[in-house]
Amino acid sequence: MGCFRLLRFADSKVPREEVDALQEITATMGVTRWKFDGESCEIKMVGVTLVPPKNAYHDISCECETNSNVFHVVRIMLKGYNLPGMLPPQLIKLPYLREIDFAYNYLHGTIPTEWGSMKLTSVSVPVNRLSGEIPMYLGNITTLTYLCLEANQFSGAVPPEIGNLVNLKTLILSSNQLTGNLPVSLGLLRNLSDLRINDNNFNGSIPSFVQEWLQLSRLEMHSSGLEGPIPTTISLLNNLVHLRISDLNGPIQGFTTVRNMTGIVKLVLRNCNISGEIPAYIWTMKNLEMLDLSFNKLVGKIPASLSANRLQIIFLSGNMLSGDVPDSILRQGASIDLSYNNFIWQGPEKPGCQENLNLNLNLFRSSSLGNNLGALPCKKDFTCPRYSNCLHVNCGGKDTMIKENQINLLYEGDGFVYGGAAKYFNKYDAYWGFSSTGDFMDGNHFQNTRYTVSRPLNISELYRTARVAPISLTYFHYCLENGNYTITFKFAEIEFSNDETYSSLGRRIFDIYVQEKLLWKDFNIKSEARGAENPLIKQVYNVSVTNNFLEIRFYWAGKGTTRIPERSVYGPLVSAISVVSDFKQCPNVRNSGTARMVVWVVGPCLLFFILGVLGSLWWKGCLLGKCWRKEVYNSILQACHLHRSGNLIALLNESLRPAVKKEELELMVKVALLCTNASASLRPTMSEVVSMLEGKMTFPDITPEPGTYTEDLRFKAMRDLCPQKEYQSSSGSQTQTSSVHNFSSSTWSNSNENNPNSRCSYNSEYCFNSTG
C-alpha cells in the first residue's frame, strides 16, 4: 500500500518508455481517444467515441520497484469498447505486465508471436474476431494461470504445447471452430480447476485422461463435438462443483457414477444417450441445487422421499420415467419439468394440478396416454367443442392485427405470460399453448424469468418481440381439423446488432421439429436472414395433422455463443407462427376486430349507462333495496324495448352509431346480460366473454334455472315482454327443461334438449325475438 501512496508525490511516476508503449498499444488496438497520466497511473480518456459504450470498462494497475519511486504497469483492462484493431505485439515493451483483459471488443487477427516470450499470468480475450490456429508458442508462457479464448473464430487442433502450461488453472475455449482430438498432453494440466470446451467441432471420444484433473471444480462440454460414452474415470473428480455435459453422440451408456462428487451443486447430463434408472443416491446429494437429465432414455420412478434439500431445479423432460408424480418433488419455489415422459396422467385432482402452487411445474406430455389428454394435464374428460383450421401466434408479443393476402388476421400474443424455468401455458379458450424448458446458465438470478425479448426496431411489429427458451420450446394446437397445413415461421434476430461492434458477433443456433420430425438442424436466424434485425420467413408445406393435434418444437443443442452481448443470450427464438389449412381459408377477422371495437366503444357506453343508473339511485337516496332492483329492471326493460322496436342503436351516443353494426351491438348486450346472471355458475369468465364477442365461442343455449326466475330481474323484464303462455312463472307446477353452461370449467355440459317452445330463451329471443 505504501508504494501506491508514493505515486501521488511529484517524483513518483511511470517510466517514459512505458507511457510511450501504452500509446502504441492502444493505437494498434484501434483507440483514437487516449490520454494517460504517468504521474498517477490513471487512464483519463480511452475509446473510439466521445461517449463510451454502455458497458465499457477500463482499468490499469501499477506497482513500484523495491526501494524506488518508479512504477511499472502490471495490469491492463480495456473491456467493451468495440476496439476494431489487433492484439498489440507492443505488450512486450511492458516487461512487468502480468494480466491483460481485452474482452468484448472487435479485435481481429491472431495472438502475436511476441507474447510467447512474456511472463503473463492471465490472458482474457473473449468475444472478439480473433482467428487462425491457436499458436503453439502460447505453450511458452508457463507462468499462465488463466487463459480465455471464448467466442472467437479460432480453428484447427489444440496444440500439444498447451500441455506445457503446468500452472494453468482456468482454460476456456468455448464457442470457436476447433477440431481434432484433444491432445494427450492436456492430461499434464494437473492444477486445472476450470475447463470449458463447449460449442466446438472436436473429434473422438471424451478422453480417459480427465482423471488427471483432480483439482477440477468446473467441467463444461456442451456440444463439444466429442462423442460418448462418458468415461468411468470421471468418477474420480471428487472436487467437481459444476459438471455440465450435453448433446453427446455415441452409444447408449449407463448412468455416470457421480456418487463421490459430494460437493456438486449443478449436474447437467442432458441428451447423452443415458439409459437405465436414476441412481437413488442422486436424490440424497446434500449440496445439489440443479439437476438436468433431460432428453435421455431414463426409466423408473421418482422416489416418494427426497433428502437433497437444496435441490430447486429439476429437468427430467424427454425420458421414459413412469409411476405417479410424488409430492416429494413438488417443492416450494422449485422449478420442475417432467414433460415428455410416461408418468400416470395427472388429472385435476392430483397435487401437481392444484391452484396456487408456489412453484414452476411443467407436465406437458408427461403421460403416455394415446389421446390428447396425455398432452394436456390437469384437464378432465376434455372433448373439443369445435375445431379450428388456422392459428396465428405473436410469440412474446401482444395481440396484433395483421393483413395478409387481403385477409385480416389476428396474431394472438403470449407476451403477458411470465416465463419460468419449467413453464406450461394453455390458452383454453383458443386451444393452443406452449411448453418451455430450461434455466439460463450463469444468469444473474437463480430463478430466471426473462423468456420474452423486445426491441424498438424499425421493422414490422411482429418482429419486434419474440419468445426465447434456454433448452426447449414447444408450441401446440389441439382441436385442429385433420388434414394438411402450411406452417409459416417468422424470425428476426433482435438480440444481436447489425454493426461493427461485439454485439454483432453472436451466433444463435437451434433445431426445429414439426410433428416430432426434425425439420431444420443447426438453424441460424442471422445467417439465414443475412444479418441481424432482418425479418425472415420460413415455410413448411403439407404438414399432416391426423389426431387433431399439432406440435412445433424448438431445441437448443448446445451450439452457438452464450455470452453475447451479455451472459445467458442463447437458445431458440421465434417471433411469430402461422398455421393455415390447405383445404380451408382462414376466416377474415373483420368481425373479431369490430367485436373488439364494440368492446372498446359499447363497453364504456354501457358502463356510463350503468353509472347513470347508479347516479340516479344515489340522487334518490335509494342505492340499495327495492329501488335498486326497480331501476335495474327498468334499465333492462329499456334495452329490451329498444331492440323489439328495432332501435337498439339508441343506446349509443349519436357520434358512435356509424361505427357499430346492429348485430354486433345485439351480441354485446346479450353477453352483458349474461354477465349479470344471478347464478354465479352461469356467468362467463372474462376470457369467455372475449371469445364470444370475437366469434370464437358460440353464444350458449341456456334456459334459466327455475330457481333463478324470481331473483333475476332480467327474467322479470323478459316475462313482461313475452306472452305468458310461452314463458311460465316459477310459481307454476310445470317442470322446466334446462341447458346449463357452467362457465367455471370452460366446458359445455348439456343436461336436456332445449325447449323448442321457449321463444324467449337465450337461444333465440330473450328479449331479442326477431319476429317481434
C-alpha angles and dihedrals in degrees: 000000000000091000092054091050090052089060089076093066118094093242093054115089149133113268114264093239091059092047089053091046090055089054090053093044095053092044090054089051091053101258111155099174112055134154124163127181109215091188094062101021090237133140106229097180136006139160144060098270134054090239111043120229117276098258099031117135134180135183139164129191130201131190129196128237117249111276091359141101092220115112129202132202109249103164136031128186122181103163132170099003097121089234107188101202134084138278104278120244086195089082085092087071088069099071095180096049114126108161133041129178116184096156124151100024135115098250121152137191124052140287110296119246090231091068090068091074096049129099097233120161099187130032117178117173106146123152101031136109098259112150145173125063122323100262117245091222088073083079088068093067093083091165091070116120097164128040122169120175097156123151099016132112101258113151140183128046128326104258115244088230089077084077088070091070092093093164093054114127101168126039118174117178100153124142101023132111098255120157140180130053123314105260116251088231089075086077087073091068093094094158092058112129101163126038124169122173101158124152102021138119102243120159133223132025130313100279121245091227089082083095088074092066095080093154092056114129098165128039123171126181107160110164092335093157091246118126132228162272100096104235117250089229089075086080088075092068095095095164096062115130098166119034114173121170123156145160098025120171117211142079126331110274139187124252112294113247109246098153094119094051090092094161096052114135104173121033118181120174099156126167093353099135091252116167135184129046129324105258112252092233090066089073091054101052104126099205099039112121103162129036121181115177096147126148098022131112099260121155136184133062138297109250120251092237132039126193097184090107097180095052107120105149119055122171114182098151120145102027136107099252115154143186126061127321102253124220088236092076096048096088127172111263093004130133113222125177116191098158122141099027141113101253123143107278110271107227126188091272094059120103093243091058097054119115125249095030109164095224143069110255126176115194098161109145089351090140130065094223109141095225130068092272087077089062096040111057126195094025116111127212094347120186125173111254089198140355129237131207102203143032134192121189128185097208112219092355141087133271106293131184112221129180113221124171091350091304125113109230128187113220104203113221128222097185090112090065109096115222130235138177089263111027132172117180125179122182093205097188092055100034099235138097145141142252119213126191132186149054117240108247118244093001120163094251133044099235108041120213101170101108101134127058133194135183129188093234128157094249136099114303094247091062097050093076134042143172118238135188134192097224118354136007122183126186115195137185123194130183087047119151113251116251141077122318140188115225120202121196121199117200138172124171098230099161095065126060130234099224141079097285133103089259088071093059097075122117120202113192128175143146127249125212128186119193088352093302121118107247104171126013120204092003112192116192096195093049094046092047093043093237144011122284091028118125114243128193121196124179136193121195137207096023105175121224112190105157099041089259131110124190128188117183132188118196132190108217095190097270130127133037120312103190106049122137083356139339120300098026105134142086134073119337125186130174103192142348128208124192115188129177119241090214103041133041119236111253116257104249094213087119091048091050091048089045089057088049088051088053091050096041106030094035094065090042091055089044091054088044091055092042088052090054091049091048091052090050092049090050089053091048094236107103090142134047130016095346090059092049092048093050093049089047090052092048093052090043089054091053091049093049091049091053095046088052091048092244104107088131087074087080087075133072110261093244091059099045099086091058097055129071120223096235091049092051089049090053090048093054092045091054091044090054090047089055091057095057113140090225111077091207090061096052114097125231119249093256090052091049090054091046092053092048091049092048094244092116124040119236106263121253100234133163109190120255112257093241092062098054098088095040102043109079092200090068091047088056089048093052090054091054100040126065114264092233090062098045119041122208119244088242091068126092098238115114112237121221115221143190110202127199110198103203095190092077099039089228132107121248118181116189098178141003116271116266104251091205095059098097091173098053122120089257097069118356123358089162089329099087105161091206094054 
